[in-house]
């Protein structure tokens, strides 16, 4: 007997403002087997969120009143504004008898501590979820310590299947000539640490290049640092999308992300793995659940540029190990992180809870 398709409404930021959550769901869109509709909320391209919140909530309420949905998925980060805003969506959906799944993306450790000390507000709202998704077992344990019985499930971000369709892992020969930083250009993502590590390496490896993709509040000061210190072969590409993202991953050899940000699961790391790059990063968020230090790259606790330079130098001087790492990362990412696989697993979990 053919399984009846479920009607699912997912409340997401606009796809025209491609942040992490929007990027995640846009990549999953081709692979849903249920009837999935996206409802955009928050800021639009030229309209601040303060002007959209009331119209968005009215639209959502009308859909809850007149449309039949088997589940609603909301997507807050663990931050005050997002939690308060999405708790309204949750309460409206529950008022109209809809089941709600909460997917917590970003994680703020200070906010998590605040919730632990005074959990009532969070539990009274999000405890009404059918279940809650998080991206890291550490986040899961934290929520399970709260006085609510809501199940906590693990999921992951994804790599778009189409991103690697033209990539051939056999082209990786283990040589490290071009280093890639592809993330928001700010201090929390470690752009300054990246550039200073490259500065150290450049004195010994004159042919080495650094490619920086992304915009942000620290971009100009880092460009000024590069120019002032006359660091050669640093390319600032700005914001890249679509085919250009694939091109940058394919044409570089090693990925670095010295992030201090409250990461859930940094998608750029998964994408770099899919393109067979050794990874130099920090033990943050969901990376801690699967990353094999020394096998997939290097986990570095510190923010000392010398430590990152040393880790990169190891792969420069060991092309055989670099090539092994490339193959391992590529195959691991294909098996665990492709959007087609992530969408299937989300629907399987939904099915399990909706049938209860």
Secondary structure as UniProt FT lines:
FT   STRAND          7..13
FT   TURN            15..16
FT   HELIX           20..28
FT   HELIX           29..31
FT   STRAND          35..41
FT   TURN            45..46
FT   HELIX           49..51
FT   HELIX           53..66
FT   STRAND          71..74
FT   HELIX           80..95
FT   TURN            96..97
FT   STRAND          99..103
FT   HELIX           109..117
FT   HELIX           120..126
FT   TURN            127..128
FT   STRAND          131..134
FT   HELIX           137..144
FT   STRAND          151..154
FT   HELIX           161..164
FT   TURN            165..166
FT   HELIX           169..171
FT   STRAND          178..182
FT   HELIX           187..189
FT   HELIX           191..202
FT   TURN            203..204
FT   TURN            206..207
FT   STRAND          209..213
FT   TURN            217..218
FT   HELIX           219..228
FT   TURN            229..230
FT   STRAND          234..238
FT   HELIX           243..250
FT   STRAND          254..257
FT   HELIX           267..274
FT   TURN            275..276
FT   STRAND          278..281
FT   TURN            285..286
FT   HELIX           287..290
FT   TURN            294..296
FT   STRAND          297..299
FT   HELIX           305..316
FT   HELIX           319..336
FT   HELIX           339..354
//
